[in-house]
Amino acid sequence: MATLVLVRHGQSVWNKENKFTGWVDVDLAERGIAEAEKAGELLMNYKFDAAYTSVLMRANKTLNIILNKTGQTNIPITRDKALNERMYGDLQGLNKDDTRAKYGDEQVHIWRRSYDIQPPGGESLKDTADRVLPYFENEIAPKIKEGQQLIIAAHGNSLRALIMKLENLSPEEILQVEIPTGVPKVYELDDELHVVDSKFLR
């Protein structure tokens, strides 16, 4: 049996400002730092063999805060752009409300919440899954099958791609999944990657 913990980074400065962030490398907001510290407190009883994160600062900082809080700063950490947030293209840096006013609620909803429709110059959730899942299969799944205890600190959409696979969700079902910032989701998995148990820690 293996444990896999998924954590979406704490609230970022642009989350706070209601902006599309994507691959722009923004920092954690004060609330995001507090969320990461609380996540660390909730994970005090978990011991990890290795950690994975994207190359973006907000996920890196969230992971570092958690590992500092749990006294596990000596474990291997792998950073890879395959775990980056969905790239929002021309929408990056734009205020979401302003974007709705310009393009209409329905169009922005399609860009944000459809599975395979890309925003201008950006990635769909399907595109995001197409880079996240091969990385997971090649780099992370073998360690789960060995029974290792792992933590991944990443982003709303890269984690949606993983949850879709782990929980066998359809493209329609995954679009309804909300992943709160800084709240760990703990999976217990067998050596075939079947979910035995899962829960959010709050």
C-alpha positions, 0 to 999 in steps of 0.5 A: 500500500502506498500513500500519495498526497496531492496539494494545490499551492496556497493562494497566489498573489494573482489568485487574490487579484482574480487574474488568469495565472497559468505559467506566469511565475507569481508568488504566494499571497500571505493567505497562501503562506498560511494555507501551506503552513496549515497543510504542513500541520495537517501532514505532521504524521505523514512521512514521505520518501520523495516529493514532486512539484512544478517549476513554478514558485507558488508550488515550490514554496508551498512544498517547501513550507510543508516539508519544513513544517513536517521536518522532512527537508532532506527528502529528494525533490523533483521539479518538472514543468510537466506538472505546471499549471495549464497555460492560459495563453493570451488570457494570462495576466487578465482579470477574470471579471474584465475578461467576462465583460469583454468576451461574455460569461459564456465564452469565458466559461467555455475557455475555463471549464471545457475539456478540450477547447483551448483559450486563445494561445493556450492549453485545454485541460486535455492538453494539460493532461497530455503532458501530466499523465505520461510524466506521472506514468513514467516517473511517479507511478513506478514508485507508488507500485513500490509502496513509496509515500509521495507528495505532489505540490502542483496546480488546479489543472495539473492536479485535475488531470491526475485526479481524473486518472486516479478516480477514473472520472470522465471529461465531464465529471472532472470539470465539476471537481473543485480543488481548494488551495492549500488543502491536502488530498490523501490517497491510499493506493494499492500496487495497481494504482487502484484507490483504496481510500481518499480524503481531504485533510481539513 
